[in-house]
Amino acid sequence: MSSSAAGSGTILTVTLNLALDVTYVADGVDWDGVNRVRSVHRRAGGKGVNVARVLAALGHDVLVTGLAGGPNGRAAEADLSAAGLPAALTPIAAESRATLAVCDPAPLPYGTAPAGPVPGGPASDDTSPGDAAPARTAGPRTALFNEPGPAVTEAELDDFLRGYDRRLGDVAAVVISGSLPPGVPAGFYAELAARARGRGVPAIVDADGEPLRAAPAGRPAVLKPNAEELARALSAADLRAPGGASELRSSEPGGSKSGGSETGGSEPGGSETGGAQAGGSEVHGTPAGVPGTGHAPITDALAGAGVLRRDGAESVVVSLGADGLLAVTPEGAWRAAMPYRVAGNPTGAGDALVAGLALGLVEGTPWPDRLRRAAALGAAAVAAPVAGDFDEETFRRVRPGIRVDPVDP
């Protein structure tokens, strides 16, 4: 099945672990004291919801599906309705999770620190217990607190599948992303991708851990891990097998998702495309690294992508933090390199990137152009304060400077 065969209709997103996302914005956060919150944002979240927000902002038709329960689920549904995002959420008995992001756009500058010791703080090479806290880095910082999600029953999953199957006849593509709530088997994303493929609908899967490793069995059109997720999902035996490689390192210069946490596509300390970190330079700032210097992550990503394609994925797009994107496809392999880093809130950068990939999928855009738009959307999401949004000026500014070069797989 060609990835471009679906046309330009509605894109359905799947968010099984729907959330009510709460974002606190506070300047100069003191993690041992009382803080005044400058602004609060409460909205429906989860990776698929954020993908839908970006697609809708770009003028594309979307449908949000997933599971919702309890007061948090009702609040999320109300927010989707208020935002004009069409949704068909399956009710569950347990309460949907909440997530909290604390964003500090103005941390203390280099060389300063909060007064006094950090009670119970860990020692480091530079401090011992009872010393003053180390200086904070300059640049925006974001901390994330993610609940695990509700327990889901087999009957509730069956209800979801019945609705999912009905809707596949009316959509051009499916985006399946985010964490799985308790009670959902690791192979469920593979099943969703296979059901879509059986109806001639291409699917993008953005997952971590066992769901990522199981996903190729569903033959998705695109798998989208980052480098750390790829390393976690593949064993040495995978890489020694025919089509693999001898070793895949888990280190990833330039930042990655931290510990596989997910709140609407959050990557604490790093972004999917722009390398947005504490201390990362603003737009027009320091170059993000000379293309071609990140040999280890590129080599490792090629090896891992080869394994996932061998096992059934049509194409694999790996985000490499400050080293950009790598795509391995039936048409060839390409790397998209960012011209500079974008500072801001990395929450949702990966979801904006996936939205760009989904658009390219339904429009049949050539892969180099598809990657350039996806990478620019990821960087523009870093520049926006809340997951699911992107900064249009940053998107326009960064997109022309993204270099996409062929890579020998």
Helices and strands as residue ranges (DSSP letters): E 11-15, E 19-25, E 39-45, H 47-57, E 62-68, H 70-82, E 87-91, E 97-104, E 141-146, H 154-167, G 168-170, E 173-177, H 188-198, E 203-206, H 209-214, G 215-218, E 222-223, H 227-233, H 236-240, H 295-310, E 315-319, G 321-323, E 325-329, E 332-337, H 349-363, H 367-382, H 392-398, G 399-401, E 403-407
